[in-house]
């Protein structure tokens, strides 16, 4: 488990009778980064973190500075659980039982919840909504394509945390009465579309965008063989046009569990050889990366150029916005502890 840098808290200095002013001076000098009022972290360590790790520190900083115990929810609850999401510069999310105004401030967005329905659990020293509530709240809150990322994830067992897979029936059983009728329909549609065969957050998000754009649904993890042997499994496959879709994330070129002793260069060569073998079976291959998902319409253009057929017209405008690309988007990875 990746260790996050320690937070430097102004309140700790105050308890020792020392002035917190040196922390402000260090932040102005660039040695510290102020995450929120009274909470700092080493600047060099902060810059070395991935976006989801920085987000996790923001959650912990919120927990350190909130006056009352806080139940983190939505993207924040998912980050603590290690459930991937599309972050898109998200604030920290938490629940509140206060129905008045001013619920969101100081970088924390608070969502009104009935006290009787809050199912808080303690995880890694933080209070969070349950896995079921977390993914349902996300599906009710974010666009369709984004909701597929956490839903696909929880339909598989979490080997990292030793958690069992959730089931579609269990999620659907927990749905009635939580949201408005319109939101419930959106969540139900996302649950029904979710698929545990999706291999990664990038594949899940791609599949959601493919659906929203109105393309024919691909087969997942399709077995490809030539005349003598198994060539491999494709992320996506459209049998009618013999087209293979491949999402290329950066993890396979960076993380030890995917490299398995190989250099990034060796992985690139192996991927090229694998693609050549697929093409030799008479199939076309279309590839895309995260940058293509963020660039407006790029995935749609690539699929159209590859001849992927349309299933029907696009979704209504609200959901179609997800196809046109986003800026400042990141994927939350496994949650991490501070040492």
C-alpha positions in Angstrom: 0.0 0.0 0.0 1.4 3.4 -1.0 2.3 5.6 1.9 1.1 9.2 1.8 3.2 12.0 3.3 2.3 13.2 6.8 0.1 16.2 7.2 1.6 19.2 9.1 -1.1 20.6 11.4 -1.0 24.2 12.8 -3.2 23.0 15.7 -0.4 20.6 16.8 2.0 23.5 17.1 -0.6 25.5 19.0 -1.0 22.6 21.5 2.7 22.8 22.2 2.5 26.5 22.8 4.4 27.3 19.6 3.3 29.8 16.9 2.0 28.4 13.6 3.4 31.4 11.7 6.5 29.5 10.5 4.2 27.2 8.5 2.7 30.2 6.6 6.2 31.4 5.9 7.3 28.0 4.7 4.3 27.9 2.4 5.1 31.3 1.0 8.7 30.2 0.4 7.5 27.1 -1.5 8.7 24.5 1.0 5.1 23.6 2.1 1.8 23.3 0.3 -1.3 24.5 2.2 -4.0 22.0 1.6 -6.6 23.8 3.6 -6.6 26.3 6.5 -4.1 25.1 9.1 -3.1 22.0 7.2 0.2 21.7 5.2 2.3 19.1 3.5 5.8 19.0 2.2 5.9 20.6 -1.3 8.2 18.2 -3.0 6.3 15.2 -1.7 3.0 16.8 -2.8 4.3 17.4 -6.3 5.3 13.7 -6.6 1.9 12.4 -5.8 -0.7 11.3 -8.4 -4.0 13.3 -8.5 -5.9 10.6 -6.6 -3.3 10.6 -3.8 -3.5 14.4 -3.5 -7.3 14.1 -3.3 -6.9 11.5 -0.5 -4.8 14.0 1.4 -7.5 16.6 1.0 -10.0 14.2 2.5 -7.7 13.5 5.5 -7.1 17.3 5.9 -10.9 17.8 6.0 -11.2 15.1 8.7 -8.5 16.8 10.8 -10.1 20.3 10.6 -13.9 19.6 10.8 -15.3 20.4 14.2 -17.6 17.3 14.4 -17.0 13.8 13.1 -17.6 13.8 9.4 -19.0 11.1 7.2 -17.3 11.3 3.8 -19.4 10.3 0.8 -19.6 10.2 -3.0 -16.1 10.6 -4.6 -14.5 11.0 -1.2 -16.1 7.9 0.2 -15.1 6.0 -2.9 -11.5 7.2 -2.6 -11.3 5.8 1.0 -12.8 2.5 -0.1 -10.3 2.3 -3.1 -13.2 2.5 -5.6 -12.1 4.3 -8.8 -14.0 7.4 -9.9 -13.6 10.2 -12.5 -12.5 13.0 -10.1 -12.6 16.0 -12.5 -11.2 18.4 -9.8 -13.9 17.3 -7.3 -14.2 18.9 -3.9 -14.2 16.8 -0.8 -17.8 15.4 -0.3 -19.4 14.8 3.0 -22.9 14.3 4.5 -24.9 16.7 6.6 -28.2 16.6 8.4 -28.6 20.4 8.3 -31.2 21.5 5.8 -30.5 25.2 5.9 -28.2 27.1 3.5 -24.4 27.3 3.4 -23.8 23.6 3.3 -20.7 23.8 1.1 -17.7 25.8 2.1 -13.9 25.6 2.6 -13.5 23.0 -0.1 -16.1 20.5 1.3 -19.4 19.9 -0.4 -22.0 18.7 2.0 -25.0 16.6 0.9 -28.2 16.6 3.0 -29.0 13.1 4.4 -31.7 11.8 6.7 -29.9 10.8 10.0 -31.9 7.5 10.0 -30.5 6.5 6.6 -26.8 7.3 7.2 -24.9 4.0 7.3 -21.5 5.3 8.3 -18.6 2.9 8.7 -15.1 3.5 10.0 -12.3 2.7 7.5 -8.7 3.7 7.8 -9.6 6.0 10.6 -12.2 7.9 8.6 -16.0 7.7 8.7 -17.4 6.8 5.2 -20.7 5.7 3.6 -20.9 2.0 2.9 -19.8 0.6 -0.4 -23.5 0.2 -1.5 -24.5 3.7 -0.5 -21.3 5.2 -2.0 -21.8 3.8 -5.5 -25.5 4.4 -5.5 -25.0 8.1 -4.5 -22.4 8.4 -7.3 -24.7 7.0 -9.9 -27.4 9.4 -8.8 -25.0 12.4 -8.8 -22.7 12.0 -11.8 -23.3 11.5 -15.6 -24.0 8.0 -16.8 -20.6 7.3 -18.3 -18.8 8.3 -15.1 -21.2 6.2 -12.9 -20.1 3.0 -14.7 -16.6 3.3 -13.4 -17.4 2.6 -9.7 -20.2 0.3 -10.5 -18.1 -2.0 -12.6 -15.5 -2.0 -9.9 -17.7 -3.1 -7.0 -19.2 -6.0 -9.0 -15.9 -7.7 -8.7 -14.3 -8.9 -5.5 -11.8 -6.4 -4.1 -8.7 -8.6 -3.6 -6.7 -5.7 -2.3 -9.0 -5.2 0.7 -10.4 -8.7 0.9 -14.0 -7.5 0.1 -16.6 -9.6 -1.7 -18.2 -8.5 -4.9 -21.5 -6.7 -4.7 -24.3 -7.9 -6.8 -26.7 -6.1 -9.1 -29.7 -7.6 -7.2 -28.3 -6.3 -4.0 -27.8 -2.8 -5.4 -31.2 -2.7 -6.9 -32.8 -3.9 -3.6 -31.1 -1.0 -1.8 -32.3 1.5 -4.3 -36.1 2.2 -3.6 -36.9 5.3 -1.7 -33.4 6.9 -1.7 -33.8 9.4 -4.6 -36.3 11.1 -6.8 -38.1 9.0 -9.4 -35.9 10.5 -12.2 -32.7 9.8 -10.3 -33.8 6.3 -9.4 -34.4 5.6 -13.1 -30.8 6.9 -13.9 -29.3 4.7 -11.2 -31.3 1.7 -12.2 -30.1 2.1 -15.9 -26.5 2.4 -14.8 -26.7 -0.7 -12.6 -28.2 -2.8 -15.3 -25.5 -1.6 -17.7 -22.6 -2.3 -15.4 -20.4 -5.3 -16.1 -17.8 -7.0 -13.9 -15.9 -8.1 -17.0 -14.6 -4.6 -17.5 -10.8 -4.7 -16.9 -10.1 -1.2 -15.7 -11.5 2.2 -14.8 -10.5 3.4 -18.3 -12.3 0.5 -20.0 -15.4 1.2 -17.9 -15.4 4.9 -18.7 -14.8 4.1 -22.4 -17.7 1.7 -22.4 -20.0 4.3 -20.8 -19.0 6.9 -23.4 -19.5 4.3 -26.2 -23.0 3.7 -24.9 -23.9 7.4 -24.6 -22.6 8.1 -28.1 -25.0 5.5 -29.4 -22.6 2.9 -30.8 -23.4 -0.8 -30.9 -22.4 -2.5 -27.7 -19.1 -4.4 -27.9 -18.3 -7.8 -26.4 -15.9 -7.5 -23.5 -12.7 -9.5 -23.0 -13.2 -11.3 -26.3 -11.0 -14.3 -27.0 -9.0 -14.0 -30.3 -7.3 -17.0 -31.9 -5.5 -17.6 -35.1 -5.3 -21.0 -36.8 -2.9 -22.4 -34.2 -3.1 -20.6 -30.9 -4.7 -18.1 -28.6 -3.5 -14.6 -29.6 -5.1 -12.8 -26.6 -8.2 -11.1 -25.2 -9.4 -7.8 -26.5 -10.9 -5.1 -24.3 -13.7 -4.6 -26.8 -14.9 -6.4 -29.9 -17.5 -5.7 -32.6 -18.1 -9.0 -34.4 -20.1 -7.6 -37.3 -17.2 -5.6 -38.5 -14.4 -7.7 -37.0 -13.1 -4.7 -35.1 -11.0 -4.8 -31.9 -11.1 -1.9 -29.5 -8.1 -1.5 -27.1 -7.9 1.0 -24.3 -4.3 1.8 -23.3 -3.8 3.0 -19.8 -0.5 4.1 -18.4 -0.4 1.5 -15.6 0.8 -1.3 -17.8 3.9 0.7 -18.6 4.6 2.0 -15.1 3.4 -0.3 -12.3 5.4 -3.3 -11.1 2.4 -5.6 -11.0 1.9 -5.1 -14.7 5.5 -4.9 -15.8 6.4 -8.2 -14.0 10.1 -7.6 -14.3 10.0 -6.1 -17.8 11.0 -2.7 -18.8 8.4 -0.2 -20.2 10.1 -0.5 -23.6 9.7 -4.3 -23.6 6.0 -3.9 -22.8 5.6 -1.5 -25.7 7.3 -4.0 -28.1 5.2 -6.9 -26.8 2.0 -4.8 -27.3 3.0 -4.0 -30.9 3.7 -7.7 -31.6 0.3 -8.6 -30.0 -1.5 -6.1 -32.2 0.3 -7.4 -35.3 -0.9 -10.9 -34.5 -4.5 -9.6 -34.1 -4.3 -7.8 -37.4 -3.0 -11.0 -39.0 -6.3 -12.7 -38.2 -8.0 -10.2 -40.5 -9.3 -8.0 -37.7 -9.0 -4.2 -37.5 -7.7 -2.6 -34.3 -8.6 0.8 -33.0 -6.7 2.0 -29.9 -7.2 5.0 -27.6 -5.7 6.4 -24.4 -6.9 8.6 -21.5 -6.1 11.8 -23.5 -8.6 10.6 -26.2 -11.3 10.4 -23.6 -10.7 13.9 -22.4 -10.5 15.5 -25.9 -13.9 16.5 -27.1 -15.4 13.9 -29.5 -12.1 12.1 -30.1 -13.2 8.6 -29.1 -16.4 9.0 -31.1 -14.3 10.0 -34.2 -12.0 7.0 -33.8 -14.8 4.6 -33.5 -16.7 6.1 -36.4 -13.5 6.0 -38.6 -13.2 2.3 -37.7 -16.7 1.6 -38.9 -18.3 0.8 -35.6 -22.0 0.9 -36.3 -24.5 3.2 -34.4 -27.1 1.6 -32.3 -29.3 4.6 -32.3 -29.1 8.4 -31.8 -27.3 9.9 -28.9 -28.6 10.2 -25.4 -30.3 13.5 -24.4 -28.1 16.5 -24.1 -27.4 16.1 -20.4 -25.7 12.7 -20.8 -24.2 13.5 -24.2 -22.0 16.1 -22.5 -19.9 13.3 -21.3 -18.9 12.3 -24.8 -17.6 15.8 -25.7 -14.6 15.5 -23.3 -13.5 17.0 -20.0 -10.6 19.0 -18.7 -8.9 18.5 -15.3 -10.0 14.9 -15.0 -8.3 12.1 -13.1 -9.1 8.7 -11.9 -9.0 7.8 -8.2 -6.8 4.8 -7.5 -6.6 2.6 -4.4 -6.8 4.4 -1.1 -3.5 4.9 0.7 -2.4 5.3 4.3 0.0 7.8 5.8 3.0 6.5 7.6 
